Amino acid sequence: METRARTLVKSILWTLLGLVVMIAVGFAFTGSLIVGGGMAAINAALGFVTYLLYERVWAGIRWGRHV
């Protein structure tokens, strides 16, 4: 089973990676770092919460694990 601290660190790192990618995509499509950054920040916040919940649900599912 995965600890909550590990899940939190994984979620933060995944969010930072996604933030960088979304800033680049937002900038490419809008030509504005402010608009692209705003889009990325909203996406990062939603993605962080979603991923954190998703990981905690899967941490409790025993299917597919070798014990």
PyMOL CGO cylinders between C-alpha atoms (Angstrom):
from pymol import cmd
from pymol.cgo import CYLINDER

trace = [
    CYLINDER, 0.00, 0.00, 0.00, 1.16, 3.51, -0.75, 0.3, 1, 1, 1, 1, 1, 1,
    CYLINDER, 1.16, 3.51, -0.75, 1.48, 6.14, 1.97, 0.3, 1, 1, 1, 1, 1, 1,
    CYLINDER, 1.48, 6.14, 1.97, -0.43, 9.40, 1.82, 0.3, 1, 1, 1, 1, 1, 1,
    CYLINDER, -0.43, 9.40, 1.82, 2.87, 11.32, 1.75, 0.3, 1, 1, 1, 1, 1, 1,
    CYLINDER, 2.87, 11.32, 1.75, 4.02, 9.40, -1.33, 0.3, 1, 1, 1, 1, 1, 1,
    CYLINDER, 4.02, 9.40, -1.33, 0.68, 10.04, -3.03, 0.3, 1, 1, 1, 1, 1, 1,
    CYLINDER, 0.68, 10.04, -3.03, 0.94, 13.75, -2.21, 0.3, 1, 1, 1, 1, 1, 1,
    CYLINDER, 0.94, 13.75, -2.21, 4.50, 14.06, -3.58, 0.3, 1, 1, 1, 1, 1, 1,
    CYLINDER, 4.50, 14.06, -3.58, 3.55, 12.17, -6.75, 0.3, 1, 1, 1, 1, 1, 1,
    CYLINDER, 3.55, 12.17, -6.75, 0.53, 14.44, -7.19, 0.3, 1, 1, 1, 1, 1, 1,
    CYLINDER, 0.53, 14.44, -7.19, 2.61, 17.61, -6.75, 0.3, 1, 1, 1, 1, 1, 1,
    CYLINDER, 2.61, 17.61, -6.75, 5.28, 16.48, -9.22, 0.3, 1, 1, 1, 1, 1, 1,
    CYLINDER, 5.28, 16.48, -9.22, 2.66, 15.38, -11.76, 0.3, 1, 1, 1, 1, 1, 1,
    CYLINDER, 2.66, 15.38, -11.76, 0.92, 18.74, -11.39, 0.3, 1, 1, 1, 1, 1, 1,
    CYLINDER, 0.92, 18.74, -11.39, 4.16, 20.68, -11.93, 0.3, 1, 1, 1, 1, 1, 1,
    CYLINDER, 4.16, 20.68, -11.93, 4.93, 18.66, -15.05, 0.3, 1, 1, 1, 1, 1, 1,
    CYLINDER, 4.93, 18.66, -15.05, 1.42, 19.27, -16.36, 0.3, 1, 1, 1, 1, 1, 1,
    CYLINDER, 1.42, 19.27, -16.36, 1.69, 22.97, -15.52, 0.3, 1, 1, 1, 1, 1, 1,
    CYLINDER, 1.69, 22.97, -15.52, 4.82, 23.38, -17.63, 0.3, 1, 1, 1, 1, 1, 1,
    CYLINDER, 4.82, 23.38, -17.63, 3.26, 21.50, -20.54, 0.3, 1, 1, 1, 1, 1, 1,
    CYLINDER, 3.26, 21.50, -20.54, 0.00, 23.46, -20.34, 0.3, 1, 1, 1, 1, 1, 1,
    CYLINDER, 0.00, 23.46, -20.34, 1.80, 26.81, -20.21, 0.3, 1, 1, 1, 1, 1, 1,
    CYLINDER, 1.80, 26.81, -20.21, 3.60, 25.87, -23.42, 0.3, 1, 1, 1, 1, 1, 1,
    CYLINDER, 3.60, 25.87, -23.42, 0.38, 24.69, -25.08, 0.3, 1, 1, 1, 1, 1, 1,
    CYLINDER, 0.38, 24.69, -25.08, -1.57, 27.73, -23.88, 0.3, 1, 1, 1, 1, 1, 1,
    CYLINDER, -1.57, 27.73, -23.88, 1.15, 30.06, -25.14, 0.3, 1, 1, 1, 1, 1, 1,
    CYLINDER, 1.15, 30.06, -25.14, 1.32, 28.25, -28.49, 0.3, 1, 1, 1, 1, 1, 1,
    CYLINDER, 1.32, 28.25, -28.49, -2.42, 28.63, -29.00, 0.3, 1, 1, 1, 1, 1, 1,
    CYLINDER, -2.42, 28.63, -29.00, -2.95, 32.14, -27.62, 0.3, 1, 1, 1, 1, 1, 1,
    CYLINDER, -2.95, 32.14, -27.62, 0.42, 33.84, -28.06, 0.3, 1, 1, 1, 1, 1, 1,
    CYLINDER, 0.42, 33.84, -28.06, 0.05, 35.19, -24.51, 0.3, 1, 1, 1, 1, 1, 1,
    CYLINDER, 0.05, 35.19, -24.51, 1.89, 33.94, -21.44, 0.3, 1, 1, 1, 1, 1, 1,
    CYLINDER, 1.89, 33.94, -21.44, -0.76, 35.53, -19.22, 0.3, 1, 1, 1, 1, 1, 1,
    CYLINDER, -0.76, 35.53, -19.22, -3.70, 33.79, -20.89, 0.3, 1, 1, 1, 1, 1, 1,
    CYLINDER, -3.70, 33.79, -20.89, -1.75, 30.57, -21.37, 0.3, 1, 1, 1, 1, 1, 1,
    CYLINDER, -1.75, 30.57, -21.37, -0.50, 30.71, -17.78, 0.3, 1, 1, 1, 1, 1, 1,
    CYLINDER, -0.50, 30.71, -17.78, -4.00, 31.34, -16.46, 0.3, 1, 1, 1, 1, 1, 1,
    CYLINDER, -4.00, 31.34, -16.46, -5.35, 28.39, -18.39, 0.3, 1, 1, 1, 1, 1, 1,
    CYLINDER, -5.35, 28.39, -18.39, -2.48, 26.27, -17.10, 0.3, 1, 1, 1, 1, 1, 1,
    CYLINDER, -2.48, 26.27, -17.10, -3.03, 27.34, -13.48, 0.3, 1, 1, 1, 1, 1, 1,
    CYLINDER, -3.03, 27.34, -13.48, -6.72, 26.41, -13.59, 0.3, 1, 1, 1, 1, 1, 1,
    CYLINDER, -6.72, 26.41, -13.59, -5.91, 23.11, -15.26, 0.3, 1, 1, 1, 1, 1, 1,
    CYLINDER, -5.91, 23.11, -15.26, -3.16, 22.38, -12.73, 0.3, 1, 1, 1, 1, 1, 1,
    CYLINDER, -3.16, 22.38, -12.73, -5.42, 23.03, -9.74, 0.3, 1, 1, 1, 1, 1, 1,
    CYLINDER, -5.42, 23.03, -9.74, -8.21, 20.83, -11.10, 0.3, 1, 1, 1, 1, 1, 1,
    CYLINDER, -8.21, 20.83, -11.10, -5.74, 18.16, -12.20, 0.3, 1, 1, 1, 1, 1, 1,
    CYLINDER, -5.74, 18.16, -12.20, -4.02, 18.11, -8.80, 0.3, 1, 1, 1, 1, 1, 1,
    CYLINDER, -4.02, 18.11, -8.80, -7.23, 17.49, -6.88, 0.3, 1, 1, 1, 1, 1, 1,
    CYLINDER, -7.23, 17.49, -6.88, -8.47, 14.93, -9.40, 0.3, 1, 1, 1, 1, 1, 1,
    CYLINDER, -8.47, 14.93, -9.40, -5.18, 13.02, -9.47, 0.3, 1, 1, 1, 1, 1, 1,
    CYLINDER, -5.18, 13.02, -9.47, -4.85, 13.05, -5.68, 0.3, 1, 1, 1, 1, 1, 1,
    CYLINDER, -4.85, 13.05, -5.68, -8.34, 11.56, -5.27, 0.3, 1, 1, 1, 1, 1, 1,
    CYLINDER, -8.34, 11.56, -5.27, -7.75, 9.08, -8.10, 0.3, 1, 1, 1, 1, 1, 1,
    CYLINDER, -7.75, 9.08, -8.10, -4.51, 7.83, -6.53, 0.3, 1, 1, 1, 1, 1, 1,
    CYLINDER, -4.51, 7.83, -6.53, -6.10, 7.43, -3.09, 0.3, 1, 1, 1, 1, 1, 1,
    CYLINDER, -6.10, 7.43, -3.09, -8.94, 5.39, -4.55, 0.3, 1, 1, 1, 1, 1, 1,
    CYLINDER, -8.94, 5.39, -4.55, -6.50, 3.12, -6.40, 0.3, 1, 1, 1, 1, 1, 1,
    CYLINDER, -6.50, 3.12, -6.40, -4.29, 2.80, -3.30, 0.3, 1, 1, 1, 1, 1, 1,
    CYLINDER, -4.29, 2.80, -3.30, -7.18, 1.00, -1.63, 0.3, 1, 1, 1, 1, 1, 1,
    CYLINDER, -7.18, 1.00, -1.63, -7.92, -1.39, -4.51, 0.3, 1, 1, 1, 1, 1, 1,
    CYLINDER, -7.92, -1.39, -4.51, -6.16, -4.73, -4.18, 0.3, 1, 1, 1, 1, 1, 1,
    CYLINDER, -6.16, -4.73, -4.18, -6.89, -5.93, -7.73, 0.3, 1, 1, 1, 1, 1, 1,
    CYLINDER, -6.89, -5.93, -7.73, -3.77, -6.54, -9.83, 0.3, 1, 1, 1, 1, 1, 1,
    CYLINDER, -3.77, -6.54, -9.83, -1.31, -6.48, -6.92, 0.3, 1, 1, 1, 1, 1, 1,
    CYLINDER, -1.31, -6.48, -6.92, 1.01, -9.27, -5.96, 0.3, 1, 1, 1, 1, 1, 1,
    CYLINDER, 1.01, -9.27, -5.96, 1.20, -9.56, -2.23, 0.3, 1, 1, 1, 1, 1, 1,
]
cmd.load_cgo(trace, "trace")
